[in-house]
């Protein structure tokens, strides 16, 4: 009796191992697109930082933690900080990095005239680029400072649209154009000019 139980147990274990081997063979993941194997605490070689769900029952393709998120976010001030003047200068070459893109967008900004401006005004718009460096549609307003009168909000939105249109199309390298195409970018404009000084002038 015990021999039959032992034999049945060995057959069952053999079937489990055979099934696992077959599953590994059928679900083999080619890690070539990721350049390296997924990271592990036991890894002794370069790996791609990633994670898979703890609820996943089989091999999974890891989610790679890219250095730039899905949403590109940028803040542009009307008066750049003194130590960031270089970041507000348009590059003299085709845009090849996210930093180049941000510098070009900062250099485009022209705030509204003082008589239609509001101290500390903030406004955020969102849009996407084509590979060619053109915008896909018009920027969409997603935020404006609370309590802003309609005419002031319209003045800032006009300034944002005209500033961006004056810079379009941006000149992307093929690599950056492919990476940016269709990805949403959100720009927060901050008018940090001292409007009280301007109004005090004769």
C-alpha positions in Angstrom: 0.0 0.0 0.0 2.8 2.4 1.0 4.6 1.5 -2.3 1.6 2.5 -4.3 1.3 5.8 -2.5 5.0 6.5 -2.9 4.8 5.6 -6.6 1.8 7.8 -7.2 3.6 10.7 -5.4 6.7 10.3 -7.6 4.5 10.2 -10.8 2.7 13.4 -9.6 6.0 15.2 -8.9 7.3 14.2 -12.2 4.3 15.5 -14.0 4.6 18.8 -12.2 8.2 19.3 -13.1 7.6 18.3 -16.7 4.7 20.8 -16.9 6.9 23.5 -15.4 9.7 22.8 -17.9 7.2 22.9 -20.7 5.8 26.2 -19.5 9.2 27.8 -19.2 10.0 26.6 -22.8 6.7 28.0 -24.2 6.9 31.3 -22.2 10.5 32.1 -22.6 11.1 35.9 -22.6 13.7 37.4 -24.8 15.3 40.2 -22.8 17.2 41.5 -25.8 15.0 44.7 -26.2 15.9 45.6 -22.6 19.6 45.1 -23.1 20.1 43.5 -19.8 18.2 40.9 -17.6 15.7 42.2 -15.0 17.3 43.1 -11.7 17.5 40.6 -8.8 19.0 40.7 -5.4 21.2 37.8 -6.6 22.3 39.4 -9.8 26.0 39.7 -10.4 25.8 41.5 -13.7 24.3 44.7 -15.1 20.5 44.7 -15.1 17.5 46.9 -16.0 15.7 48.3 -12.9 12.2 46.9 -13.2 9.4 45.2 -11.3 6.7 42.6 -11.9 3.5 42.0 -10.0 3.7 39.8 -7.0 0.4 38.3 -8.2 1.8 37.2 -11.5 1.9 33.4 -11.8 4.3 33.2 -14.7 7.1 35.0 -16.5 6.3 38.7 -17.0 7.8 41.6 -19.0 9.0 44.1 -16.4 7.9 47.7 -16.3 11.0 49.8 -16.8 11.5 52.8 -14.6 12.3 55.3 -17.4 14.2 58.5 -16.3 11.4 60.7 -17.8 7.8 59.9 -16.9 4.9 59.5 -19.3 3.9 63.1 -18.7 6.6 65.7 -19.4 6.2 68.6 -17.0 7.9 72.0 -17.1 7.7 75.3 -15.2 8.4 78.5 -17.0 8.9 81.8 -15.1 8.6 85.2 -16.6 11.7 86.3 -14.8 14.2 83.5 -14.7 16.3 82.9 -11.6 19.7 84.4 -11.9 21.5 81.1 -11.8 19.3 79.6 -14.5 19.7 82.1 -17.4 21.3 79.5 -19.5 18.2 77.3 -19.3 16.2 80.1 -20.9 18.3 80.3 -24.0 17.3 78.5 -27.2 19.9 75.9 -28.3 21.7 76.8 -31.5 21.3 73.2 -32.8 18.6 70.7 -33.5 16.9 69.7 -30.3 18.3 66.3 -29.2 17.4 66.0 -25.5 14.6 66.8 -23.1 16.8 69.6 -21.7 17.1 71.1 -25.2 13.3 71.0 -25.6 12.7 72.6 -22.2 15.3 75.4 -23.0 13.6 76.1 -26.3 10.2 76.3 -24.7 11.4 78.6 -22.0 13.0 80.9 -24.6 9.7 81.2 -26.4 7.7 82.7 -23.5 6.5 86.3 -23.8 4.2 87.2 -20.9 1.3 89.6 -21.5 1.8 93.4 -21.1 1.8 94.8 -17.6 -1.6 96.5 -18.0 -3.3 93.1 -18.6 -1.1 91.1 -16.3 -1.8 89.9 -12.7 0.8 89.5 -10.0 1.7 85.9 -9.3 -0.5 84.6 -12.1 -0.1 80.9 -12.8 -1.5 79.0 -15.8 -0.9 75.4 -17.1 -1.6 74.1 -20.5 -1.2 70.6 -22.0 -0.4 69.5 -25.6 1.6 67.1 -27.7 4.1 67.2 -30.5 4.3 65.5 -33.8 7.6 64.0 -35.0 8.0 67.1 -37.2 8.1 69.4 -34.2 4.7 70.8 -34.8 2.0 70.8 -32.1 -0.9 68.4 -32.3 -3.9 70.8 -32.0 -4.0 73.8 -29.7 -2.8 73.8 -26.1 -5.5 72.8 -23.7 -5.9 74.9 -20.5 -5.8 72.7 -17.4 -5.2 75.2 -14.6 -5.5 78.9 -13.9 -5.0 80.7 -10.6 -8.2 80.8 -8.5 -10.2 84.0 -8.7 -8.7 85.2 -11.9 -11.0 87.5 -13.9 -12.0 86.1 -17.3 -10.3 88.9 -19.3 -7.0 88.3 -17.5 -7.2 84.6 -18.0 -7.9 85.1 -21.7 -4.9 87.5 -22.0 -2.6 84.9 -20.6 -3.9 82.2 -22.7 -3.5 84.4 -25.8 0.1 85.1 -24.8 0.8 81.4 -24.3 -0.7 80.4 -27.7 1.1 83.2 -29.6 4.4 82.5 -27.9 4.2 78.8 -28.8 3.0 79.4 -32.3 5.9 81.8 -32.9 8.4 79.1 -32.1 6.8 76.3 -34.1 7.8 74.0 -35.6 10.7 73.1 -33.3 13.6 71.3 -34.9 13.9 67.8 -33.4 16.5 65.2 -34.2 15.0 62.0 -35.5 15.6 60.3 -32.2 14.0 63.0 -30.0 11.1 63.4 -32.5 10.3 59.7 -32.3 10.5 59.7 -28.5 8.2 62.7 -28.1 5.6 62.1 -30.7 2.2 62.0 -29.1 3.4 62.2 -25.5 1.6 64.8 -23.5 3.6 67.7 -22.1 2.3 70.1 -19.4 3.8 73.5 -19.0 3.1 75.7 -16.0 3.6 79.4 -16.6 4.4 81.5 -13.6 4.3 85.3 -13.9 6.7 86.3 -11.2 7.3 89.9 -12.4 7.0 92.7 -9.9 4.0 94.4 -11.4 3.8 96.9 -8.5 7.0 98.6 -9.7 5.7 98.8 -13.2 2.5 100.5 -12.1 4.4 103.0 -10.0 6.4 104.2 -13.0 5.3 107.7 -14.4 
